[in-house]
Amino acid sequence: MNKFEFTCIRFMLSLCLLSGMAADVCAAMADNDRPEKKKAVPAIDFLNSMGVCVHIQHGEDASRMAPLLRYIGVRNVRDAADRNYDTSGLIRLHNDAGVKVAICVGSGARDADLPAVLDMARRLHRAGVLLAIEGPNEPNNFGGVTYRGRSTAKDNTWMPVAEMQCDLYAAVKADSELCRYPVFGVSETGAQTDNTGLQFLVVPSGTQCLMPEGTRFADYLNVHNYMYHPSWQGLADNRVWMAADHTSACRVDGLYGNHGLTWLKKFEGYSVEELATVPRVTTETGVRVGDSNGEVTEHVQACHYMNVYLAQFSRGWKHTFIYEMIDDGDGAFGFFHRDYTTPRLAAHALHNMTTLLADSLPASGGSLAYSLSTETDCVHDLLLRKHDGSFVLVVWGERASGSEKVTLRLGRSYAMEVFDPLVGTTPVARREGRSLELEVSDHPLIILMSRQRLK
C-alpha cells in the first residue's frame, strides 16, 4: 500500500467515524424533541382560577361594572369589607355577571370587624355568591390590626393579627353555613415584627413561634406578589414567571419571602420543597401603565395580565386576582379607566383569551403527546381540555424584547387553528399535520386541536 492509498483509507475511516457521531447527535436531538404524553387540565379549572379586585365596598357602581366583568370573562372578584357590610352590590355583581366573591376582613381591622364579616359571609353564602373568606389585608400597611386590646402599630407586635386570624379560621370552620368555604391567610406575613407563626398554615412543632404549635390560620397562604418591585425595575425576561416562583430566586415580594424566610426579620417558615406544593393564592398582583419609567405600556400590561393567570396556574396557585378592575387613586392598574367606559388593551386581550378558552363543564381526563423546541427558558405552555374532548394548547412567551421560532411536534396528526388574543378571536394560522411552526414573543398563542379535518 502506497502513501496515497493509506491516506485515502484513513480519510474514509474518519468520514465513517464522523458520520456515526453525527448520527448519534441527531438521534439525541430527536430524543429531546420527541413528543411525550402530557396530562391535560380541564379548561374550566383554569378559568375558575381567574379573578380581579373590585371596590364595591368602597363605592364602585356594581350595575356599571357587571357588563365589564362579563366582557373580560373572569369568574371571581375579591373585595374588602373595610367596615361596609352591605352585601347588595356584591350580590348584584353575581346576579348580573355570574362572579363569585372572596370577601376580605380588610385593612385596619379591629375586634368588631370579625363578627360583622362573618355575618356578611353568611349572607353572601345564602345568596350563592361566596367563594372564600380572607384575613386582614397587609397589616404592615393601612393602620395595622387592633385586637384584644393590642395594636400592631402601637405595640409593635403581630400578635393581634395572629390572634384575629386564628379566631377567624376557628369561627368559619365551626359555622354550619361557612365551614365548607376556604379561608385565605393574612397577606404580607413577611413583614412580621415578631415570630407569631403566620408564615405557616398550621404552626408546626419544634418552632420558636409565639402562637402555640397546632394553631390553624388558613387553608391557603395568601401572597401579594406584584410583578414589579422597587428592587427589580425595568422590562425583563420571565418577569411574570419569576413572580410566581416559590424559591429564593423570586425577585419580587413572593412566596419565599413571606412564607419561606420572612423578608423583614428572617423568621424561618416552609422549606423550598414544602413551598412547591403548599396550597396558595394571590389576592393582589398587577402593574400600572406608565410604571418603570414609562416602560410599562398598555401592550406590556396586557401581555403581563394574560401571562400572569397562565403562569400562576401552571406553577400551582389556586386563584389569582389582578389588582384591579377599575382605576382608583392608586393609578392605572385597571382593565378599565375610571369612567367605566374606556377599556385598556388588557381588557380586549383578556376578553379574547377567555372567549377562546370558554367552557362550562368539567372535562374528562386525557393526555396529548407533544413537544416544543425552544432555545430559551422564556417559552411556557399549558395543555387544557374542554368538555367536548378537544385539546387546547396555550404557548406563551415572556421575552422583554424580540421573538423566537418554536416548533410544536405532535405524536399524531391534528387539525390546528392558531389564535393570537392580542389580535382577536379569528385564526391567524391553520394547519393539518404533526408539526407547527410558531413565532413566540411576549404573550400567549392559543392552538385549538381537533381530529376532524379543516374545512
VOBAKOL-565515 format. One record per residue (C-alpha): residue in three letters; z, x, y. Coordinates in pm, whole numbers. Layout:
% VOBAKOL-565515
PT  type      pz      px      py
PT   ALA       Z       X       Y
...
END
This chain:
% VOBAKOL-565515
PT  type      pz      px      py
PT   MET       0       0       0
PT   ASN    -103     146     331
PT   LYS      92     117     656
PT   PHE    -123    -169     789
PT   GLU     -72    -380     472
PT   PHE     301    -313     484
PT   THR     319    -425     846
PT   CYS     129    -747     766
PT   ILE     360    -833     478
PT   ARG     669    -768     692
PT   PHE     522    -988     964
PT   MET     460   -1273     718
PT   LEU     813   -1246     579
PT   SER     952   -1264     934
PT   LEU     748   -1577    1001
PT   CYS     884   -1738     686
PT   LEU    1238   -1650     785
PT   LEU    1189   -1781    1140
PT   SER    1028   -2100    1017
PT   GLY    1322   -2156     786
PT   MET    1564   -2104    1072
PT   ALA    1362   -2340    1287
PT   ALA    1370   -2599    1012
PT   ASP    1748   -2565     993
PT   VAL    1776   -2608    1370
PT   CYS    1550   -2914    1364
PT   ALA    1749   -3060    1077
PT   ALA    2073   -3007    1269
PT   MET    1926   -3171    1578
PT   ALA    1804   -3459    1367
PT   ASP    2152   -3500    1221
PT   ASN    2304   -3514    1570
PT   ASP    2057   -3781    1680
PT   ARG    2063   -3974    1353
PT   PRO    2165   -4337    1412
PT   GLU    2518   -4411    1294
PT   LYS    2667   -4755    1241
PT   LYS    2896   -4863    1521
PT   LYS    3103   -5178    1525
PT   ALA    3014   -5436    1786
PT   VAL    3274   -5605    2007
PT   PRO    3241   -5977    2082
PT   ALA    3086   -6017    2426
PT   ILE    3343   -6283    2509
PT   ASP    3626   -6028    2467
PT   PHE    3472   -5806    2732
PT   LEU    3408   -6099    2966
PT   ASN    3766   -6217    2922
PT   SER    3894   -5876    3032
PT   MET    3740   -5907    3378
PT   GLY    3945   -6015    3676
PT   VAL    3973   -5994    4054
PT   CYS    4262   -6004    4300
PT   VAL    4289   -6302    4536
PT   HIS    4532   -6402    4811
PT   ILE    4551   -6778    4778
PT   GLN    4930   -6749    4821
PT   HIS    4863   -6569    5149
PT   GLY    4637   -6838    5291
PT   GLU    4292   -6781    5144
PT   ASP    4091   -7102    5103
PT   ALA    4063   -7199    4735
PT   SER    3790   -7456    4797
PT   ARG    3567   -7197    4965
PT   MET    3648   -6923    4716
PT   ALA    3577   -7117    4396
PT   PRO    3194   -7108    4431
PT   LEU    3211   -6734    4494
PT   LEU    3414   -6680    4176
PT   ARG    3160   -6882    3980
PT   TYR    2886   -6667    4126
PT   ILE    3027   -6327    4023
PT   GLY    3132   -6464    3685
PT   VAL    3483   -6319    3642
PT   ARG    3721   -6521    3428
PT   ASN    4062   -6424    3567
PT   VAL    4236   -6387    3903
PT   ARG    4558   -6215    3997
PT   ASP    4778   -6329    4285
PT   ALA    5131   -6257    4405
PT   ALA    5378   -6533    4481
PT   ASP    5544   -6348    4768
PT   ARG    5773   -6648    4826
PT   ASN    5494   -6906    4835
PT   TYR    5548   -7113    4522
PT   ASP    5289   -7382    4590
PT   THR    5052   -7381    4290
PT   SER    4792   -7625    4424
PT   GLY    4543   -7362    4543
PT   LEU    4552   -7166    4217
PT   ILE    4516   -7485    4014
PT   ARG    4216   -7580    4226
PT   LEU    4059   -7239    4157
PT   HIS    4099   -7307    3785
PT   ASN    3959   -7658    3807
PT   ASP    3660   -7557    4021
PT   ALA    3582   -7209    3883
PT   GLY    3741   -7207    3537
PT   VAL    3954   -6897    3603
PT   LYS    4295   -6818    3454
PT   VAL    4577   -6682    3673
PT   ALA    4802   -6379    3633
PT   ILE    5090   -6451    3867
PT   CYS    5294   -6162    4010
PT   VAL    5650   -6179    4140
PT   GLY    5514   -5998    4443
PT   SER    5618   -5735    4694
PT   GLY    5963   -5703    4846
PT   ALA    6110   -5901    4554
PT   ARG    6467   -6031    4565
PT   ASP    6710   -6227    4349
PT   ALA    6590   -6573    4448
PT   ASP    6230   -6491    4357
PT   LEU    6289   -6466    3984
PT   PRO    6381   -6831    3907
PT   ALA    6122   -6956    4157
PT   VAL    5839   -6754    3997
PT   LEU    5943   -6871    3650
PT   ASP    5926   -7232    3769
PT   MET    5586   -7160    3927
PT   ALA    5464   -7012    3599
PT   ARG    5571   -7325    3411
PT   ARG    5369   -7543    3647
PT   LEU    5066   -7320    3603
PT   HIS    5112   -7338    3227
PT   ARG    5125   -7718    3229
PT   ALA    4800   -7724    3425
PT   GLY    4633   -7493    3170
PT   VAL    4597   -7218    3429
PT   LEU    4836   -6939    3329
PT   LEU    4716   -6605    3189
PT   ALA    5018   -6376    3232
PT   ILE    5332   -6307    3435
PT   GLU    5364   -5979    3622
PT   GLY    5671   -5796    3750
PT   PRO    5739   -5667    4103
PT   ASN    5442   -5518    4288
PT   GLU    5464   -5149    4386
PT   PRO    5839   -5124    4455
PT   ASN    5781   -4790    4632
PT   ASN    5591   -4985    4898
PT   PHE    5625   -5313    5089
PT   GLY    6004   -5332    5113
PT   GLY    6101   -5248    4757
PT   VAL    6326   -5474    4547
PT   THR    6671   -5622    4619
PT   TYR    6855   -5748    4311
PT   ARG    7215   -5792    4203
PT   GLY    7345   -5662    4533
PT   ARG    7143   -5339    4540
PT   SER    6823   -5241    4719
PT   THR    6568   -4977    4625
PT   ALA    6512   -4894    4990
PT   LYS    6877   -4886    5098
PT   ASP    7041   -4740    4789
PT   ASN    6756   -4508    4680
PT   THR    6758   -4629    4321
PT   TRP    6512   -4813    4098
PT   MET    6788   -4988    3904
PT   PRO    6729   -5317    4091
PT   VAL    6364   -5302    3976
PT   ALA    6458   -5226    3616
PT   GLU    6720   -5500    3602
PT   MET    6487   -5760    3754
PT   GLN    6203   -5668    3517
PT   CYS    6438   -5676    3217
PT   ASP    6565   -6020    3318
PT   LEU    6210   -6143    3383
PT   TYR    6098   -6039    3036
PT   ALA    6403   -6190    2866
PT   ALA    6365   -6518    3055
PT   VAL    5994   -6552    2970
PT   LYS    6048   -6483    2601
PT   ALA    6343   -6728    2585
PT   ASP    6147   -7007    2754
PT   SER    5989   -7261    2520
PT   GLU    5688   -7304    2750
PT   LEU    5633   -6946    2862
PT   CYS    5719   -6742    2553
PT   ARG    5359   -6714    2432
PT   TYR    5237   -6551    2753
PT   PRO    5225   -6173    2801
PT   VAL    5445   -6003    3058
PT   PHE    5281   -5727    3263
PT   GLY    5504   -5442    3372
PT   VAL    5601   -5309    3713
PT   SER    5327   -5118    3895
PT   GLU    5374   -4767    4035
PT   THR    5654   -4667    3796
PT   GLY    5557   -4306    3858
PT   ALA    5744   -4339    4189
PT   GLN    6085   -4392    4023
PT   THR    6359   -4212    4214
PT   ASP    6587   -4216    3909
PT   ASN    6510   -4238    3540
PT   THR    6556   -4609    3475
PT   GLY    6314   -4612    3180
PT   LEU    6048   -4831    3342
PT   GLN    5784   -4585    3223
PT   PHE    5827   -4748    2878
PT   LEU    5760   -5096    2745
PT   VAL    6082   -5062    2543
PT   VAL    6337   -4791    2619
PT   PRO    6337   -4564    2312
PT   SER    6640   -4397    2158
PT   GLY    6724   -4039    2242
PT   THR    6619   -4055    2607
PT   GLN    6821   -3997    2923
PT   CYS    6720   -4332    3073
PT   LEU    6971   -4531    3278
PT   MET    6883   -4860    3109
PT   PRO    7014   -4888    2751
PT   GLU    6790   -4800    2459
PT   GLY    6611   -5104    2324
PT   THR    6575   -5260    2671
PT   ARG    6247   -5451    2681
PT   PHE    6049   -5458    3003
PT   ALA    5696   -5578    2927
PT   ASP    5419   -5639    2674
PT   TYR    5166   -5435    2875
PT   LEU    5202   -5133    3100
PT   ASN    5055   -5202    3444
PT   VAL    4872   -4935    3645
PT   HIS    4703   -4939    3986
PT   ASN    4450   -4666    3909
PT   TYR    4228   -4684    4215
PT   MET    3923   -4467    4152
PT   TYR    3965   -4261    4470
PT   HIS    4282   -4071    4557
PT   PRO    4380   -3860    4860
PT   SER    4375   -3552    4637
PT   TRP    4031   -3636    4491
PT   GLN    3780   -3740    4753
PT   GLY    3402   -3733    4763
PT   LEU    3144   -3850    4515
PT   ALA    3194   -3702    4168
PT   ASP    3052   -3739    3819
PT   ASN    3250   -3967    3587
PT   ARG    3485   -4080    3864
PT   VAL    3545   -4425    3714
PT   TRP    3557   -4294    3356
PT   MET    3825   -4042    3452
PT   ALA    4031   -4303    3637
PT   ALA    4060   -4486    3305
PT   ASP    4164   -4168    3120
PT   HIS    4506   -4166    2951
PT   THR    4572   -3791    2976
PT   SER    4680   -3549    3246
PT   ALA    4309   -3488    3312
PT   CYS    4309   -3811    3516
PT   ARG    4287   -3710    3882
PT   VAL    4395   -4041    4035
PT   ASP    4714   -4247    4012
PT   GLY    4658   -4319    3645
PT   LEU    4827   -4398    3317
PT   TYR    4963   -4049    3252
PT   GLY    5121   -4004    3595
PT   ASN    5303   -4336    3569
PT   HIS    5389   -4352    3201
PT   GLY    5342   -4004    3052
PT   LEU    5514   -3777    3305
PT   THR    5606   -3963    3622
PT   TRP    5435   -3821    3928
PT   LEU    5736   -3814    4164
PT   LYS    6032   -3688    3961
PT   LYS    5859   -3580    3636
PT   PHE    6055   -3810    3405
PT   GLU    5916   -3798    3052
PT   GLY    5753   -4107    2907
PT   TYR    5499   -4158    2632
PT   SER    5318   -3871    2465
PT   VAL    4943   -3838    2516
PT   GLU    4893   -3957    2159
PT   GLU    5100   -4269    2227
PT   LEU    4925   -4336    2557
PT   ALA    4592   -4350    2374
PT   THR    4690   -4680    2213
PT   VAL    4975   -4827    2419
PT   PRO    4894   -5181    2548
PT   ARG    4794   -5160    2914
PT   VAL    4633   -5345    3202
PT   THR    4515   -5261    3552
PT   THR    4610   -5524    3808
PT   GLU    4456   -5336    4101
PT   THR    4165   -5096    4131
PT   GLY    3881   -5074    4380
PT   VAL    3731   -4885    4672
PT   ARG    3641   -4964    5032
PT   VAL    3287   -4942    5161
PT   GLY    3297   -4654    5407
PT   ASP    3568   -4456    5225
PT   SER    3544   -4084    5153
PT   ASN    3395   -4005    5495
PT   GLY    3135   -4276    5458
PT   GLU    3005   -4160    5120
PT   VAL    3106   -4490    4957
PT   THR    2812   -4713    5046
PT   GLU    2756   -5067    4922
PT   HIS    2539   -4917    4649
PT   VAL    2818   -4681    4536
PT   GLN    3075   -4962    4543
PT   ALA    2850   -5192    4339
PT   CYS    2796   -4923    4076
PT   HIS    3168   -4841    4060
PT   TYR    3265   -5207    4024
PT   MET    3032   -5268    3731
PT   ASN    3125   -4936    3572
PT   VAL    3500   -4984    3605
PT   TYR    3501   -5303    3400
PT   LEU    3295   -5130    3130
PT   ALA    3487   -4802    3130
PT   GLN    3831   -4959    3126
PT   PHE    3745   -5198    2844
PT   SER    3583   -4918    2644
PT   ARG    3891   -4700    2688
PT   GLY    4140   -4961    2571
PT   TRP    4252   -5155    2879
PT   LYS    4312   -5523    2802
PT   HIS    4249   -5654    3155
PT   THR    4107   -5504    3473
PT   PHE    4149   -5671    3813
PT   ILE    3944   -5536    4102
PT   TYR    4104   -5542    4443
PT   GLU    3966   -5765    4585
PT   MET    3758   -6082    4609
PT   ILE    3753   -6133    4988
PT   ASP    3811   -5864    5251
PT   ASP    4151   -5872    5416
PT   GLY    4334   -5641    5653
PT   ASP    4314   -5354    5402
PT   GLY    3942   -5315    5474
PT   ALA    3609   -5354    5297
PT   PHE    3726   -5372    4935
PT   GLY    3584   -5719    4877
PT   PHE    3290   -5857    4686
PT   PHE    3252   -6080    4994
PT   HIS    3319   -6045    5365
PT   ARG    3598   -6250    5522
PT   ASP    3359   -6528    5619
PT   TYR    3334   -6648    5253
PT   THR    2959   -6643    5301
PT   THR    2828   -6288    5318
PT   PRO    2814   -6111    4980
PT   ARG    2805   -5738    4930
PT   LEU    2569   -5576    4684
PT   ALA    2861   -5562    4440
PT   ALA    2866   -5943    4423
PT   HIS    2497   -5966    4337
PT   ALA    2518   -5684    4082
PT   LEU    2818   -5836    3904
PT   HIS    2654   -6178    3906
PT   ASN    2353   -6028    3731
PT   MET    2565   -5840    3477
PT   THR    2783   -6137    3382
PT   THR    2478   -6364    3368
PT   LEU    2306   -6132    3121
PT   LEU    2621   -6093    2908
PT   ALA    2727   -6459    2928
PT   ASP    2871   -6606    2610
PT   SER    3116   -6888    2548
PT   LEU    3219   -6847    2184
PT   PRO    3363   -6562    1977
PT   ALA    3109   -6361    1781
PT   SER    3140   -6272    1415
PT   GLY    3175   -5907    1320
PT   GLY    2879   -5681    1289
PT   SER    2758   -5327    1339
PT   LEU    2443   -5159    1463
PT   ALA    2308   -4818    1368
PT   TYR    2210   -4631    1683
PT   SER    2242   -4301    1866
PT   LEU    2194   -4184    2223
PT   SER    2060   -3840    2304
PT   THR    2206   -3706    2628
PT   GLU    2257   -3363    2779
PT   THR    2568   -3452    2983
PT   ASP    2901   -3633    2940
PT   CYS    2807   -3882    3214
PT   VAL    2642   -4137    2983
PT   HIS    2856   -4402    2814
PT   ASP    2784   -4705    2602
PT   LEU    2939   -5029    2484
PT   LEU    2799   -5236    2197
PT   LEU    2855   -5611    2228
PT   ARG    2755   -5905    2013
PT   LYS    2702   -6266    2115
PT   HIS    2796   -6562    1900
PT   ASP    2429   -6625    1817
PT   GLY    2428   -6289    1635
PT   SER    2223   -6095    1891
PT   PHE    2330   -5744    1991
PT   VAL    2369   -5626    2348
PT   LEU    2394   -5255    2418
PT   VAL    2520   -5157    2762
PT   VAL    2441   -4797    2859
PT   TRP    2577   -4676    3190
PT   GLY    2571   -4352    3380
PT   GLU    2834   -4209    3611
PT   ARG    2639   -3939    3788
PT   ALA    2719   -3868    4151
PT   SER    2351   -3795    4205
PT   GLY    2027   -3777    4012
PT   SER    1944   -3921    3671
PT   GLU    1863   -3809    3319
PT   LYS    1637   -3911    3035
PT   VAL    1821   -4067    2743
PT   THR    1665   -4160    2411
PT   LEU    1802   -4456    2217
PT   ARG    1731   -4434    1843
PT   LEU    1790   -4728    1611
PT   GLY    1835   -4748    1238
PT   ARG    1572   -5022    1214
PT   SER    1310   -5181    1432
PT   TYR    1414   -5426    1706
PT   ALA    1252   -5614    1987
PT   MET    1422   -5482    2300
PT   GLU    1440   -5605    2657
PT   VAL    1592   -5379    2921
PT   PHE    1762   -5519    3231
PT   ASP    1892   -5347    3544
PT   PRO    2165   -5560    3707
PT   LEU    2110   -5383    4040
PT   VAL    1760   -5530    4034
PT   GLY    1804   -5877    3883
PT   THR    1804   -6075    3559
PT   THR    1442   -6030    3453
PT   PRO    1345   -5744    3219
PT   VAL    1241   -5414    3373
PT   ALA    1103   -5298    3036
PT   ARG    1016   -5447    2696
PT   ARG     953   -5263    2371
PT   GLU     944   -5313    1994
PT   GLY    1038   -5032    1758
PT   ARG    1313   -4793    1660
PT   SER    1340   -4589    1980
PT   LEU    1354   -4641    2354
PT   GLU    1343   -4401    2649
PT   LEU    1588   -4477    2931
PT   GLU    1639   -4333    3278
PT   VAL    2018   -4337    3332
PT   SER    2183   -4261    3664
PT   ASP    2493   -4425    3820
PT   HIS    2508   -4781    3688
PT   PRO    2456   -4993    3374
PT   LEU    2137   -5078    3193
PT   ILE    2160   -5374    2955
PT   ILE    1949   -5381    2639
PT   LEU    1916   -5712    2456
PT   MET    1803   -5669    2095
PT   SER    1652   -5917    1856
PT   ARG    1487   -5908    1516
PT   GLN    1226   -6152    1642
PT   ARG     904   -6018    1784
PT   LEU     846   -6025    2157
PT   LYS     607   -6287    2284
END
